[in-house]
Amino acid sequence: MIFRPKFWPTLFTVPALITLLALGVWQVERLNWKKELIDRLQSRSTAEPLSLPRWIADLESFEFQRVSVTGAFLHEHEFYLFNRSLNGKPGLNVITPLKRTDGGGHVLVNRGWVPFDKRDPETRSKGQIEGSIVIEGIVRLSRGPGLFTPENEPHNNTWFYVDASSMPTSANLPPLQEYYLLAANASPGGFPIGHQWRIDIRNDHLQYAITWFALACSLVVIYVLYHRQKSHQDP
């Protein structure tokens, strides 16, 4: 059979093929990068806890780092993070400022989940720990709202995402760095329920790479078949 490429189909196919292959290679690179990222974050979160620095120079490199810090909770300044669930049961997270004993100021601590009927601190008074306590947790950055996240309502103490800038202001506390701690500490009385953190980062880049390479192969097959058919029709 005669294979005679035509000008216009070739002009379209070659750039399209190069683009599809480039996208596939890019997804493979992203796949390897994401694997390394997940491994690195998993290593940080399971390592022996570091003493939380007074100031973190590079927050990005510290996210998911397991840390410990000593201080006293300011329960009168609790914040309530809504739209949180545990085992399918709706509720909220309790975020409490911790006044550090090392002179490092304050840090926001997400103490964990409570059902809606435990929002009032009096319903979980045993968990309102007084005095100095050692908190162990992981560092999470305050990254702002997602695309469909409602706006926070500081005047109602209703929060849908952690805002390390606005929360201290509403509690008349000094400005804080843009991070908070996810605490794993068990609370007396059972509430709040501390976090059992896990690195849950999607890594779908292999599927994307296969898709782009499959499209590239399909384009080549269609291109070849098209020109083979055309060669039969020509005298």
C-alpha positions in Angstrom: 0.0 0.0 0.0 1.1 3.5 -0.8 1.5 6.0 2.0 1.3 9.6 0.8 1.0 12.3 3.5 -1.1 15.3 2.5 0.0 18.8 3.3 -2.9 20.1 5.4 -3.6 17.0 7.5 0.2 16.8 8.2 0.3 20.5 9.1 -2.4 19.9 11.7 -1.2 16.5 12.9 2.5 17.2 13.6 2.0 20.2 16.0 -0.9 18.4 17.7 1.2 15.2 18.2 4.1 17.2 19.6 1.7 19.0 22.0 0.1 15.7 23.2 3.5 14.0 23.8 4.7 17.1 25.6 1.7 17.0 27.9 2.2 13.4 28.6 5.9 13.9 29.5 4.9 16.9 31.7 2.4 14.7 33.6 5.1 12.0 34.1 7.4 14.8 35.6 4.5 15.9 37.8 3.9 12.3 38.9 7.5 12.0 40.1 7.3 15.4 41.8 4.1 14.6 43.6 5.5 11.3 44.8 8.5 13.0 46.2 6.3 15.7 47.9 4.1 13.1 49.5 7.0 11.1 50.8 8.6 14.3 52.2 5.5 15.4 53.9 4.8 11.9 55.3 8.3 11.9 56.7 7.8 15.2 58.4 4.5 14.3 59.9 5.8 11.0 61.4 9.2 12.1 62.6 10.0 12.9 66.2 8.4 16.2 67.1 10.6 19.3 67.0 10.3 22.1 69.4 8.2 24.8 67.7 10.4 27.8 66.8 9.4 31.2 68.0 9.5 32.3 64.4 9.5 30.1 61.3 11.5 31.7 58.6 10.3 29.5 55.7 6.8 28.4 56.4 6.5 26.3 53.2 9.4 24.1 54.2 7.8 23.6 57.6 4.3 22.5 56.6 3.3 19.1 58.0 6.3 19.2 60.3 5.5 17.5 63.6 6.2 19.8 66.5 5.6 20.3 70.2 5.0 23.5 72.1 4.2 24.4 75.8 1.7 27.0 76.8 -1.7 27.8 78.2 -5.0 27.8 76.3 -7.0 31.0 76.1 -10.4 29.4 76.2 -12.2 32.6 76.3 -11.1 33.2 72.7 -12.2 29.9 71.1 -13.0 30.0 67.4 -15.4 27.6 65.7 -14.6 26.2 62.3 -17.8 25.0 60.6 -18.5 22.3 58.0 -16.4 19.7 59.6 -17.4 16.1 60.0 -16.1 13.0 61.8 -17.2 9.5 60.6 -20.0 11.1 58.6 -21.4 13.1 61.6 -21.5 16.8 61.2 -19.9 19.2 63.6 -17.2 21.7 63.9 -13.5 22.1 64.9 -12.5 24.1 68.0 -9.6 26.4 67.5 -8.0 27.9 70.6 -5.1 30.4 70.9 -2.2 29.0 73.0 -0.1 31.5 74.9 3.4 30.1 74.8 5.5 29.8 77.9 8.8 30.4 76.1 8.0 34.0 75.2 7.1 33.1 71.6 3.8 34.8 71.7 0.7 32.9 70.7 -0.2 30.1 68.2 -3.6 29.0 67.0 -4.3 25.3 67.8 -7.0 23.3 66.1 -7.9 21.1 69.0 -10.2 18.8 67.0 -13.8 18.0 66.4 -17.0 18.4 68.4 -20.6 17.8 67.5 -22.8 20.8 67.3 -24.4 20.1 70.6 -20.9 20.4 72.2 -20.2 23.9 70.8 -20.9 25.5 74.2 -17.7 25.0 76.3 -19.8 24.3 79.3 -21.0 21.0 77.7 -17.4 19.9 77.6 -15.9 21.6 80.6 -13.5 18.7 81.4 -11.8 19.4 78.1 -11.2 23.0 79.0 -7.7 22.4 80.2 -6.3 25.1 82.5 -2.7 25.9 83.1 0.4 24.8 81.3 0.2 22.0 78.8 2.4 20.4 76.1 0.7 20.3 72.7 1.9 18.0 70.0 0.7 18.4 66.4 1.6 19.3 62.9 2.1 22.6 61.2 -0.5 23.6 58.7 -0.5 26.9 56.7 -3.4 29.3 56.6 -4.0 29.3 52.9 -7.4 31.1 52.7 -10.7 29.9 51.3 -11.3 27.4 48.5 -13.4 28.3 45.4 -16.7 27.4 47.0 -15.9 28.2 50.6 -18.3 30.7 52.3 -16.9 33.9 53.7 -16.0 33.9 57.4 -18.3 35.7 59.8 -16.0 37.0 62.6 -18.8 38.9 64.3 -20.7 35.6 64.8 -17.5 33.6 65.6 -18.4 31.5 62.5 -15.4 30.5 60.5 -15.3 28.3 57.4 -11.5 28.4 56.9 -8.6 29.2 59.2 -7.6 32.9 58.9 -4.5 33.5 61.0 -4.7 37.2 60.2 -8.3 37.9 61.2 -8.7 35.5 64.1 -6.1 37.2 66.3 -7.6 40.6 65.5 -11.1 39.5 66.5 -9.6 38.2 69.8 -7.5 41.4 70.4 -4.3 39.3 70.1 -1.1 40.4 68.5 -0.6 39.4 64.8 0.5 35.8 64.2 2.3 34.0 61.5 0.1 32.5 58.8 0.0 29.0 60.2 -1.8 26.9 62.9 -1.3 23.5 64.6 -3.4 20.4 64.1 -3.3 18.9 67.6 -3.4 15.2 68.3 -3.8 15.6 72.1 -6.7 13.6 73.7 -8.9 15.9 75.7 -10.3 15.0 79.2 -14.0 14.1 78.8 -13.5 13.1 75.2 -14.0 16.5 73.5 -12.6 18.0 71.4 -11.5 14.8 69.6 -7.9 15.3 68.5 -6.8 14.9 64.9 -5.4 11.7 63.5 -3.7 13.4 60.6 -2.8 11.7 57.4 -1.2 13.0 54.2 -4.2 12.9 51.8 -2.9 14.5 48.6 -4.3 13.3 45.3 -1.8 12.0 42.8 -3.7 11.4 39.5 -0.9 12.3 37.2 -0.3 8.8 36.0 -3.9 8.7 34.7 -3.4 12.0 33.0 -0.2 10.9 31.4 -1.8 7.7 30.1 -4.6 9.8 28.7 -2.3 12.2 26.8 -0.2 9.4 25.4 -3.3 7.4 24.4 -4.6 10.5 22.5 -1.2 10.8 20.8 -1.3 7.2 19.7 -4.9 7.6 18.5 -3.9 10.6 16.5 -1.1 8.7 14.8 -3.4 5.8 13.9 -6.1 8.1 12.5 -3.4 9.9 10.5 -2.0 6.7 9.0 -5.4 5.2 8.2 -6.6 8.4 6.6 -3.7 8.5 4.2 -3.9 4.8 3.4 -7.5 5.2 2.5 -6.8 8.3 0.4 -4.1 6.4 -1.5 -6.7 3.8 -2.6 -9.0 6.4 -3.9 -6.4 8.2 -6.0 -6.0 6.9 -9.6 
